[in-house]
Amino acid sequence: MSKQLQIIGVTSELGAGTRGSSLGLDAMQIASLQYDRSFFLRHPEIRLETVNHHLYQETDLNYAKRLDGIAEMYNRIENVVNQSLRDDQFPLIVAGDHSSAGGTIAGIKKAFPNKRLGVIWVDAHADLHSPYTSPSGNVHGMPLATAIHEDNLECQNNQPEQETIWHWNEMKGPNQRVLPQDLVYIGVRSTETPEDVIMEKYEIPNYTVEEVREQGIAAICKESLDYLGDCEILYLSFDVDSMDPSISEGTGTPVPGGFNEEEAREIVLTLLKDPRFICFEMVEINPLLDKKGNSMAETAFRIFKPVYEQIEAQEQN
Ligand SMILES: NC(=[NH2+])NCCC[C@H](N)C(=O)O
């Protein structure tokens, strides 16, 4: 069955602790001029309206900053992803900060409430905090906790405000959208104890950069996809900070010891050959933090374009 591909721009950055990731899609579009000038003419994106004006005000929610605005974005993302999937499209999301992915997962489950959803998260971070455990209050560290419906109260460090708890519960929704055993990490190398506790408790696999290099990308991808063998549909979330800061520091929370560009591209392309994938997301490109011109967005485009073209070719077959 062939699907139309739809690029969705979520230029929201409320979940990050530094400013500028809302400019990531624009920076990628500027990068495209060097490599394929008419790419975004041939594949125009739809852009969600954002609420980034929340940044003009101080946030009074300390343990999940600007959660009111982020909850609003979650709803918008959920609705657009749901609609795209119901229209038989393949959504490719380019988002600012990674909190968006919680909304994406909500949208996928809205479209396919009865299908078992597996998630592969290529990232330097586990993004499993809740407002009760977050060390920073930055909501881009929390999207997977909403997806697996996890407050992690046994590791509670914070006393979130009532308003935070209200929005948080709305964002989690009534049910788990992803089972913790249906989650695989690739490249995670910066976590805090509350996240380690959840990863150990549910034995969530994390293929480190070293393991990927030792065992080879094909083997790791196969193992990840086999592990998710009971899942009927899959979602791939790609944070550019899974790559090494030597590529570029144009991302909010760079962590040394990441993948190089070729490895990242091969991982993503190898995984996406599995026809169970119905959605792809790329996040955290921040041109304001880039010390090498527009290098991060250029790298991101050199990954995004082949991803788009591979999915398009697969859908035509
Ligand atoms: N999507 C990201 N870049 N997440 C970074 C999270 C960093 C840290 N674990 C925190 O919660 O603050």
The ligand as a Gaussian input file, in Angstrom:
#p B3LYP/6-31G(d) Opt

LIG

1 1
 N       16.165000      15.709000      24.468000
 C       17.207000      16.133000      25.164000
 N       18.143000      16.826000      24.600000
 N       17.242000      15.801000      26.452000
 C       18.269000      16.223000      27.361000
 C       17.939000      15.872000      28.755000
 C       19.062000      16.183000      29.702000
 C       18.826000      15.826000      31.170000
 N       18.634000      14.410000      31.328000
 C       17.625000      16.579000      31.700000
 O       16.622000      15.984000      31.950000
 O       17.697000      17.767000      31.858000

